[in-house]
Amino acid sequence: MDPNMEKRNALLAQKVIRGLQSRNMTGYYAETREQAKQIALSLIPEGSSIAMGGTMSAVEIGLVDALKNGNYRFIDRSAPGAKLAAYDADFFLSSANAMTDDGVLVNIDGNANRVSCIANGPKHVLFIVGMNKVTNDVDAAMKRARNVAAPINAQRFGLETPCSKLGTCMNCKSPDTICCQFLITRYSRHKDRIHVILVNDSLGF
């Protein structure tokens, strides 16, 4: 990565972390994917039960493999009863479709299993967020979520939505739409519940 981009990301991350702190959430900055994985593992005690949404970011930094192969109770999200078990997990892994530079997290969901766990249920929520997802404000974050993340995810899942064919949001009401629920997390009432690891990399969608 260009040294100027690395410096920019490091400075921007500190602003995001201050914003998270003001919102009763905790932020961290990792210069590499490996460092992000190690920070995550330091936050999750061995023996913890762990559920996750469809986060590619946690996969890309090697965290999911480390948890599956470690001394943890990893809940396979495709197993029967996994969605209900996730609500009682010690940790829920997620990324954000976008977030603002003052610490607001924006997520869109189709079935609501991911956003509902972010909002309530699991004892801790751990976000892995690449710096490519940081925007200036909530409006820009929503636009990113709808016009970047949603079309790519619709294509990834083979869904027949307008955005999967055109590459941009059409504000559709397609039966396949994944833009059913919008969650804006601007404050955590429960201290030490939400942790966000910002990564000096382009992760996820």
C-alpha positions in Angstrom: 0.0 0.0 0.0 1.2 3.5 -0.8 2.8 5.1 2.3 0.6 8.2 1.9 -2.5 6.0 2.0 -1.2 4.2 5.1 -0.7 7.5 6.8 -4.1 8.8 5.8 -5.8 5.6 7.1 -3.9 5.8 10.4 -5.0 9.4 11.0 -8.6 8.7 9.9 -8.8 5.7 12.1 -7.9 7.7 15.2 -10.8 10.0 14.4 -13.2 7.1 14.0 -12.0 5.6 17.2 -12.6 8.8 19.1 -16.1 8.8 17.6 -16.7 5.3 18.7 -15.6 6.1 22.2 -18.1 9.0 22.3 -20.8 6.5 21.4 -19.9 4.0 24.2 -18.2 1.7 21.8 -14.5 0.6 21.6 -12.3 1.0 18.5 -8.9 -0.5 17.6 -6.6 0.1 14.6 -4.7 -2.7 12.9 -2.0 -2.0 10.4 -2.2 -5.5 8.8 -4.7 -8.3 8.5 -2.6 -10.5 10.8 -2.6 -7.8 13.5 -6.4 -7.4 13.2 -6.7 -11.2 13.7 -4.5 -11.1 16.8 -6.4 -8.1 18.3 -9.7 -10.0 17.7 -8.3 -13.2 19.4 -7.1 -11.2 22.4 -10.7 -10.0 22.9 -12.3 -13.4 22.7 -11.6 -15.7 25.7 -11.0 -19.4 24.9 -14.2 -21.4 25.5 -16.4 -18.6 24.3 -19.4 -19.3 22.0 -19.2 -17.5 18.8 -21.7 -16.8 16.0 -21.4 -14.7 12.9 -23.2 -13.1 10.1 -22.1 -13.4 6.5 -19.0 -11.3 7.0 -16.3 -11.7 4.4 -14.0 -9.4 6.3 -13.6 -11.8 9.3 -12.8 -14.6 6.8 -10.3 -12.5 4.9 -8.2 -11.7 7.9 -8.1 -15.4 8.9 -10.2 -15.0 12.0 -12.9 -17.5 11.2 -10.4 -20.3 10.5 -8.5 -19.4 13.7 -11.7 -19.7 15.7 -12.9 -22.9 14.1 -9.5 -24.5 14.7 -9.1 -23.1 18.3 -10.6 -23.8 21.7 -13.9 -22.0 21.0 -17.5 -23.1 20.6 -18.0 -21.9 17.0 -21.7 -21.9 15.9 -22.0 -23.0 12.2 -24.4 -20.5 10.8 -25.8 -23.1 8.3 -26.6 -25.6 11.1 -30.2 -26.2 12.2 -31.0 -23.8 15.1 -28.0 -21.6 14.5 -29.9 -18.4 14.1 -31.6 -18.8 17.4 -28.4 -20.0 19.1 -26.6 -16.8 17.8 -28.8 -14.6 20.1 -27.3 -16.3 23.2 -23.7 -16.3 21.9 -20.8 -14.7 23.9 -19.6 -13.1 20.7 -21.2 -12.2 17.4 -18.8 -11.5 14.4 -19.8 -9.0 11.8 -18.6 -6.3 9.5 -20.3 -3.1 8.5 -21.7 -2.2 5.1 -20.4 1.2 5.9 -19.6 3.5 8.8 -19.0 7.2 9.3 -15.8 8.9 10.3 -17.4 9.8 13.6 -18.3 6.2 14.6 -21.8 5.5 13.3 -22.3 2.0 11.9 -24.6 1.3 9.0 -25.9 -2.1 8.0 -28.5 -3.5 5.6 -30.0 -7.0 5.9 -32.5 -9.2 4.1 -33.5 -11.7 6.8 -32.6 -9.5 9.8 -30.6 -12.3 11.5 -27.5 -10.2 11.3 -28.8 -6.7 12.2 -31.0 -8.2 15.0 -27.9 -9.7 16.6 -26.0 -6.5 16.3 -28.9 -4.6 17.9 -29.6 -7.0 20.8 -28.9 -10.5 22.0 -25.2 -11.7 21.9 -23.2 -10.5 24.9 -20.5 -8.9 22.6 -20.5 -7.8 19.0 -17.1 -7.7 17.2 -16.9 -5.8 13.9 -14.0 -6.2 11.4 -14.1 -3.1 9.2 -11.7 -2.3 6.4 -10.9 1.4 5.9 -12.5 1.2 2.5 -15.9 1.4 4.3 -15.4 4.6 6.1 -17.4 7.5 4.8 -18.0 11.2 5.7 -21.5 11.0 7.1 -24.6 8.8 7.4 -26.0 9.8 4.0 -22.7 8.7 2.3 -22.7 5.5 4.4 -26.2 4.7 3.3 -25.3 5.3 -0.3 -22.3 3.1 0.0 -24.3 0.3 1.6 -27.0 0.4 -1.0 -24.9 1.1 -4.2 -21.8 -0.9 -3.4 -22.4 -3.6 -0.8 -25.9 -4.6 -1.7 -25.4 -5.1 -5.5 -22.2 -7.1 -4.9 -23.9 -9.3 -2.2 -26.9 -9.8 -4.5 -24.6 -11.0 -7.2 -22.7 -13.2 -4.7 -25.9 -14.9 -3.7 -27.2 -15.2 -7.2 -30.3 -13.1 -6.5 -32.6 -11.8 -9.2 -32.6 -8.1 -8.2 -32.3 -5.1 -10.4 -29.1 -4.1 -8.6 -27.5 -7.5 -9.4 -28.0 -6.8 -13.1 -27.3 -3.0 -13.2 -24.7 -2.7 -10.4 -26.6 0.1 -8.5 -29.6 0.4 -6.2 -32.9 0.8 -7.9 -34.9 1.1 -4.7 -36.7 -2.1 -5.7 -39.3 -4.2 -4.0 -38.2 -7.4 -5.6 -39.0 -10.7 -3.8 -35.2 -11.2 -3.7 -34.3 -7.8 -2.3 -31.7 -7.9 0.5 -32.5 -4.3 1.5 -35.3 -5.2 3.9 -34.0 -3.8 7.2 -31.7 -0.8 7.7 -29.8 -0.6 11.0 -28.0 2.6 12.1 -26.0 2.1 15.2 -25.2 5.6 16.6 -24.8 4.7 20.3 -24.4 1.6 22.5 -26.3 1.7 25.7 -24.2 -1.2 27.0 -20.6 -0.4 27.6 -18.0 -3.0 26.4 -20.6 -4.7 24.1 -19.5 -3.3 20.7 -15.9 -3.5 19.6 -14.7 -2.3 16.2 -11.4 -3.3 14.7 -10.5 -1.0 11.8 -8.0 -2.6 9.4 -5.6 -0.7 7.1 -6.8 -2.7 4.1 -9.7 -3.0 1.7 -11.9 -5.8 3.1 -15.3 -7.1 2.2 -17.8 -5.3 0.0 
